[in-house]
Amino acid sequence: MTHLPPMSRVGIGILRKSDYVFRRHRLFMIGYEWPMSVLRMAMAVACVAAVTGCSASSAVNSPDLALPLDAYSLGAKDRAQVIRARFMLMEECLRHVGLDFRFPAVEPVTDRRNVDLLGWLDPRQAAKSGYLQDGRHPDEMTGVPSYPITDDAFYVLYGKVRRFHGRTVPRGGCMAKADALLNRGARGVAPADADRRFDEDEVPRYVDSAADLAVKDPRIAAAEREWSDCMRSEGFDYRSIDQAAGDRRWAWTVDDDSIGNTPKPRGTQAEIGTAVADAGCRAGTGYLDVRRTVHVEAQNRVIGRNRARLDVIRSLNQARLANSAKVLDGTLTLSW
């Protein structure tokens, strides 16, 4: 059975044995959380003059990458705990209908929360490898490696069949059965909401809605122009940070995935020089601060419009965390 890498930033593709086509079902996502162990962006200023001038011993602090909607998702460690319990319950449910399936091991994610939203570029990594940032492998963005799944397990997990080998499949599938147990006891949550499958994409959708608002804010366009002017003064002609990071000399494109195509070299002097200047200009122009201000305001607007629902999500997360500990120590199990 073939294993392939994850397909998206926040989800893992599941390979079904029958057709070997990736699906973007996210069996494991509990929130949109990433740790914030990152460097202060101002470090980049010192790195612009000479790539080799950036010392790992320089005294730096982490930039503030926190955003308001973070409060409605679990932290990395807690999220991993809930996913482990969810996987354990789903495996138990699958066994109940005669399927022996094992989910992969789960570790807390190590990817950096809100890095892409806020446009922060690690200056030391830029000096080391350009735009190829360490610790940004797909598995580490989710905490779960990619894994294949049989058609039978897929149908039972999602409740696509009512019976399997003569046994009744829980309403909504084994995923809904597991989530109903984890959701038990959530305060202020209607039974109909607590009994259904947890929507792991709900908070990310609110994040996306806020991002749609933020991208239209003229302050970001102004910050981008100031960054572009800074880059031009360093000898680089780019209109946006995406254009620099997406330069075809080093960025992956669909054409690069064609058969017989030679992968592009990464970490070249051209890429490193561009990335170092880029990180320096983001720091020197206050680009991160502008983006964070705009995204904080946009997320607060989204929260204000959806506070009641977000409070339900937070209550569900609290219940899921408490119940997951009981599942993992064996004091809370599925009933039939």
N, C-alpha and C positions, 0 to 999 in steps of 0.2 A: 504494500500500500504506500503510495507516494506521499511525501510530506512537502508542502510548498510554503513559502513565506507568507506572512500576513499581507492583506491587500490594502488596508487603510490605516490612517493615523490612529484611530481610536477603536478599531475592531479587528478581529482576526477572521480571515476567510476560512471556511470549512470545506474541505474537499470531500465530496461524496464519491464513493467508490464506483458507482455505476457510470458516471459521465465525466469525471475528472474535471469538473468546472468549479471554480471558486464561487462561493456565496459569501455575502458579507453579513451573515448572521452573527450577532455578538452574544454568544451564550454566557459571557462572563462579565460583561461590563457592569459596574455598580455605580460609577460616577465618572467625573471628568477631572481626575486628580493627578497631579504630578508634584514631586518634591521640588524644593526651591534652592538646592545646594548649588549655587552659581556664583560667578564673580562679578564684582562691580564693573559696570561698563566703562567707567573712566579709565580703567587699566589700559584701554585701547590707545589712548592718546600717546602714552609712552612707547607704544609698539609701532607707531606709524613710521618713525624715523628709520628704524632698523629692525628687521624681523628678528634678529638674534638678540635684540636688546631687551626682550621681555623675560623677566626672571620670575620663576615660580615662587620665589621667596618674598616677592613684593607684598607689602601689607595691603590687602584689599578686603572689602566686605561684599556680601551678596547684594545685588540690586533688589529693589522691591518689585517683585513680579506678582504680588497678590492682587486678586480682583474680587469684587463683592460676591459674585456667584459661586466662588470657591466654598462659601459657607454652607452651600446646599449639597455638597458632595463629601464623601468620606476621604480621609487622608490615605496615603499610600499603604501604610501598615494595616489600618482597619479595613480598607477595601480588599486587600489580599486575604484577610481573615474571612470576610463574608464570601468571597469567591470560592475559597476552599470548602467552606460549609455548603455552599450551593452545589458545587460539584459532587460532594459526598452524598447529598440528598438525591441528586439526579441519578447518580450511579445506583443508589438503593432502589429508586423507583424503576429504573430500567431492569434491574435484576428481578423485581417483582413480576414483571411481564415476560421474563425469560431471556433477557438480553444482558450479556456480560460486556460492558464497555467501560474503559478507563479514560478519564480526562487527564490532561497533563498536570504536572506540578505547577504551583503558583508561587511567585515571589513578589514582594512589593516592587512597584514600578520604579525605575530610576530616571525616567525621562523628566525634563524640566517643565514644570507647569507654566502655562501661558507664554512660553518663549515665542511661539509663532505669532500669537495675537499682539504681543508688545514689540516684536521686532528686535529682540536682543540677540547680539552676536558675541559669543565668548571670544575675547581678544587673544587669550593665550592659545586657544584652539585654532584661531585664525592664523596666528603666527606659526603654528605647527603643521596644519594640514589644509588651510584655506577654509572653504565652506563645508568640508567634510567634518562635522562635529562629532567628537567621541560621545558615546553613550546615547546615540539617537537611533539605535537599531529598532526596527519595528516591534520585536518581542518586548523590548524594554519600555515601550510606550504603553503597553497593556499589562505586562506582568505574566502573560500567558503565551507560550510558543504556539505556532500554527499546528494544527492536527487534523487528520482525516477523520471522517465519520461515515458510517455505513448508511444506506438509505433507510433501513429498518430503525436504527437509532434516531435518525433525523425525524422520521414520521412520528415516533412515539414521544420524543422530546417536545415537539411542537403540537401534539394532539391532532395530527392530520388523519389519524385512524382512530376508530372507537374501540376496536378490539385487536389484540395481537396474540396469535397462537392460542385463541380461546380465552384470553384473559382481558378484562376490562382496562382500557387505558384511561387514566384520570382525565377529567374534564379540563381541556386546555393543554393537556400533555404533562409530561413529567417536570417540565420547567415550571409550569404554573403550580403544580403540586408542591415543588420545593419552595417556591417563592411565597406561597400562602402560609407555609409554616414559618419561614423567616420573617414575614410581615406581621405575625401574630402579636397582638398587644399594642400596636402602634396607636398612640394617643391622638384623638381627634380625626381618625381615619374611618371612613364609612366601610362597612363589611364588604361591600362590592369592590371597593378599591383594594382592600387588604387581601382579598382572596384571588386576585388575578396576578398574572405575570408582571414582575417589576419591569418598568420601562427604563432601561439603562440609558437610552438615548434622550430622555426628556430634558435633563439639565443641559446637555450639549446643544439641544435645539434652542434653548433660551440663550445660550452663549452665542450661537450663530445669529440669532435675531439681534442681539446687542451689537455684534460685529457688523451686521448690515447697516445699523444706524451709525456706528463709528466711522465706517469707511466713507460715508457721505459728508462727514464733518470737515469743513474747510481748513481747520487747524492742522489736520493730518496732511492735506495737500500742501499747505504752506511749509510744514516741517520737511516734507519730501523734497520740495524745491530747495530749501536751505541745505539739506543733505547733498543734493545733486550739485549745487554750487561748490560745496566743500570738496566733493569728489573731483570736480573739474579742476579745481586748484591743485589737486594732487596728480593730475594727468589722466583721469578716467572720465569717460563720457557716458554716464548712465542717468536715466530719468527717475529710476526708482530702485529701492533695495531688492525688489524681486527681479528686476532686470539684471542687476549685478550678480546675484546668487544664481540666476538662471542663465547665465552666459553659456552659449552652446559649446564653448571650448571645454567646459567641465561639467555642466549640468546634464542629467539624464533626460532623454527624450524618448518618445515611442519608437523612433527609428533605431535607437540604440539597442532595442530588444530584438531586432531582426536576426535571423539565423546567419551565422558567419560574420556578424559585425564584431569588430574588436572594441572592447570596453575602453572608454576614454581614460587617459592617465589622470589621476587625482593627486592633489598636493604639489602641483607644478609651481615653479617660481611665479608664473603669471597669475595663477589662482591665489597663491598665498599673498602676493603683493597687493592684489585687488582686495582680498578679504581683510587684510590688515588696515589698508586705507579706509575701507568701508566701516570697520569697527571703530576706527578713530573718528570718522566723521559722524557716526551715530552718537558717539559720546560727546564730541566737541560741540555739536549743534543742539544737544538736549533732545534728540529725537525720541529716545525712550520715554522721557518725562512727558512729552506731548502726547504720545500714544497712550500712555497709562492714564493720564488725565481724561482723555476722550473716552477710553474704554470703561473707566470707572463710572463716568457720568452715564454712558449708554447702558451699562449693566444695572445701575441703580434705577433707571427709567423702566427697564424690563422687569425688575423686581417689584417696583411700585405697581405695575399693571397686573402682576401675577403672584402677588404675595400670598394669597390664600392657598394656591396650588403649591407653591414652593414650600410653604410651611408643612403641607402634607408630605411632600418628598422628604423634608428634613426629619419629620416624625418617623417615616418609614425607614430611613437610614438608621436612625437611633435604635429602632426595634430590631432591625436586621443585624446590627452589630451585636446587640445583647443576645439575641437568639442564636447567632452563629457560634458564639462561645459555648453555649449549651449543646449545640449540635456536635461540635468538635470534641467536647468532653464526654459525649454519650448520654447526656441527661435529657436531650430533646430529640425525638425520632418521629418519623412519619407513622401515621396510623392509616389503617385500611378499612 
